């Protein structure tokens, strides 16, 4: 279902900064992988569109479209919004027809929530221009927060958010995350193992990166569509 109201089309706000109270929803670290330029951006599972709106405010997006399971109101910087099942091919076909093709597609913490993310990535690849990119963040199931309780306590307790989010349907390590983002004409050209915190950073340095895979919370991946 397309949600396209005058409230979502306010050209004069396109270059204004995103309101400060939305900054917590913006994944600035992974958005560094978005190439410069006036891109046509699709934010898959983007909620209110905070990340796509941020790209407009920084000059990395000329047009921003959001498609999300819940068709809630988006920020005014968002040009088009669609609500519905992200695995419904008819929905993605409508998005592509009305707003594509896209230079950049964001998949930030969404692919692990899908029953068949591989097919969805295939469909999204078809919606890209040659040379366009998919930028994704994918949780790392090999993280110590999961492995410690599993190995030493026999526990695998799902929670409300994070790596053990109870709504996750698929689980990935580095190689399988790369494989997901290397389908059809897609080729991974940036792959970062993300973790944060001074203690983890110091431990990683002292151990010469030997345990980096276990510290990694998420993989930040950029895949480019070959011509």
C-alpha positions in Angstrom: 0.0 0.0 0.0 1.4 3.4 -1.0 1.1 6.2 1.5 1.7 9.5 -0.4 0.2 12.5 1.2 1.0 16.2 1.0 2.5 15.9 4.5 5.2 13.6 3.1 6.1 16.0 0.3 7.6 19.2 1.6 10.4 20.2 -0.8 11.6 23.1 1.3 12.6 20.8 4.2 14.8 18.6 2.0 18.0 20.4 3.0 17.0 21.2 6.6 18.7 19.2 9.3 16.8 16.3 10.8 15.3 17.2 14.2 17.6 16.4 17.1 15.1 14.1 18.8 15.3 11.7 15.8 19.1 11.3 15.9 19.0 8.2 18.0 17.3 6.4 15.1 20.1 7.3 12.6 22.8 4.8 11.9 25.6 7.3 11.1 28.4 4.8 11.2 26.9 2.5 8.5 25.6 5.5 6.5 29.2 6.4 5.9 29.2 3.6 3.3 26.6 5.5 1.2 28.4 7.1 -1.8 28.3 10.9 -2.3 25.9 12.3 -4.8 22.3 13.2 -5.3 21.1 9.7 -4.9 17.6 8.2 -5.3 17.4 6.3 -2.0 15.1 3.5 -0.9 15.1 2.7 2.9 13.8 -0.8 3.4 12.2 -1.3 6.8 13.1 2.3 7.5 10.3 3.1 10.0 9.8 6.8 10.1 12.6 7.3 7.6 15.2 8.8 9.9 18.2 7.4 8.1 16.9 8.4 4.6 16.0 11.9 5.9 19.5 12.2 7.3 21.0 11.4 3.9 18.9 14.2 2.4 20.1 16.6 5.1 23.8 15.8 4.3 23.4 16.0 0.5 23.7 12.3 -0.2 20.1 11.9 -1.3 17.9 13.9 -3.7 14.8 11.7 -3.2 14.0 9.4 -0.4 11.4 6.5 -0.3 10.6 4.3 2.7 8.9 0.9 2.6 8.1 -0.6 6.0 5.8 -3.3 7.4 3.9 -0.7 9.4 2.7 2.2 7.3 3.2 4.9 9.9 3.7 8.5 9.1 7.2 9.4 8.0 9.4 12.4 8.5 8.5 15.3 6.2 11.8 14.9 4.3 10.5 11.6 3.0 9.1 11.9 -0.5 7.2 8.6 -0.8 6.2 5.9 1.8 4.8 2.4 1.3 3.4 0.1 3.9 3.1 -3.7 3.7 4.8 -7.1 3.8 8.4 -6.6 2.7 8.4 -10.1 1.2 5.4 -9.4 -1.0 6.7 -9.1 -4.5 3.8 -7.0 -5.6 4.7 -4.4 -3.0 8.3 -4.2 -4.2 7.1 -4.1 -7.8 4.9 -1.1 -7.0 7.8 0.7 -5.2 10.1 0.1 -8.2 7.5 1.2 -10.7 6.5 4.4 -8.8 9.9 5.5 -7.5 12.7 3.5 -9.0 15.2 2.6 -10.2 17.4 3.4 -7.1 21.0 4.5 -6.7 21.1 3.4 -3.0 19.0 0.9 -1.1 19.3 0.7 2.7 18.7 -2.5 4.6 19.6 -1.6 8.1 18.7 -4.3 10.7 15.9 -5.7 8.6 17.1 -8.7 6.6 17.4 -10.9 9.7 13.7 -10.4 10.3 12.6 -11.9 7.0 11.9 -15.5 6.4 13.6 -15.4 2.9 16.0 -12.5 2.9 17.9 -14.1 -0.1 14.9 -13.7 -2.4 14.3 -10.2 -1.1 17.9 -9.2 -1.8 17.4 -10.6 -5.4 14.4 -8.4 -5.9 16.1 -5.3 -4.4 19.1 -5.9 -6.8 16.7 -5.7 -9.7 15.6 -2.3 -8.5 19.1 -0.8 -8.6 20.7 1.1 -11.4 24.0 -0.4 -12.7 26.6 0.8 -10.3 24.0 1.3 -7.5 24.6 -0.1 -4.1 22.8 -1.9 -1.2 24.1 -0.8 2.2 23.2 -3.3 4.9 23.8 -3.9 8.6 23.4 -7.5 9.8 23.9 -8.8 13.3 26.7 -11.3 14.0 25.5 -14.5 15.7 29.2 -15.4 16.6 29.2 -12.6 19.2 30.4 -13.4 22.7 27.0 -12.2 24.2 25.4 -15.2 22.5 28.2 -17.7 22.7 29.1 -17.3 26.3 25.7 -18.2 27.8 25.2 -20.9 25.2 28.5 -22.6 25.8 28.9 -22.2 29.5 25.3 -22.1 30.8 23.4 -23.9 28.1 21.2 -20.8 27.7 19.8 -19.3 24.5 17.3 -16.7 25.8 15.7 -14.5 23.3 15.1 -10.9 24.4 13.4 -7.7 23.1 16.3 -6.3 21.2 19.9 -6.8 20.1 21.6 -9.9 18.7 19.1 -12.2 20.5 16.1 -10.2 19.4 13.1 -12.6 19.6 11.8 -11.3 16.2 15.0 -12.5 14.3 14.2 -15.3 11.9 17.6 -15.7 10.3 21.1 -15.7 11.7 24.4 -14.8 10.1 28.2 -15.0 10.5 30.6 -13.2 8.4 30.8 -15.6 5.4 27.0 -16.1 5.2 26.4 -12.4 5.5 28.8 -11.8 2.6 27.0 -14.6 0.6 23.7 -13.0 1.2 25.0 -9.7 -0.2 26.8 -11.3 -3.2 23.8 -12.6 -5.1 23.2 -12.2 -8.9 25.1 -9.1 -10.0 25.9 -7.8 -6.5 29.5 -7.8 -5.4 30.6 -6.8 -1.9 33.1 -3.9 -2.0 33.0 -2.9 1.6 32.8 -5.1 4.7 33.3 -3.9 8.2 33.1 -5.7 11.6 31.5 -3.2 13.9 31.8 -3.1 17.7 32.1 -0.2 20.1 33.3 0.7 23.6 36.8 1.5 25.0 37.2 -1.8 26.8 36.5 -3.9 23.7 38.7 -1.6 21.6 41.6 -2.1 24.0 41.0 -5.8 24.3 41.0 -6.1 20.5 44.3 -4.2 20.3 46.0 -6.2 23.0 45.0 -9.5 21.4 46.0 -8.2 17.9 42.5 -8.7 16.6 42.5 -12.4 17.3 39.0 -12.2 18.9 37.5 -9.5 16.7 34.9 -11.9 15.3 33.6 -12.5 18.9 33.5 -8.8 19.7 31.7 -7.9 16.5 28.1 -6.9 17.0 27.2 -6.2 13.4 28.5 -6.4 9.9 28.3 -3.3 7.8 28.2 -4.3 4.2 28.1 -2.4 0.9 27.4 -4.3 -2.3 27.6 -2.7 -5.8 25.5 -3.9 -8.7 27.7 -4.8 -11.7 26.7 -3.4 -15.1 
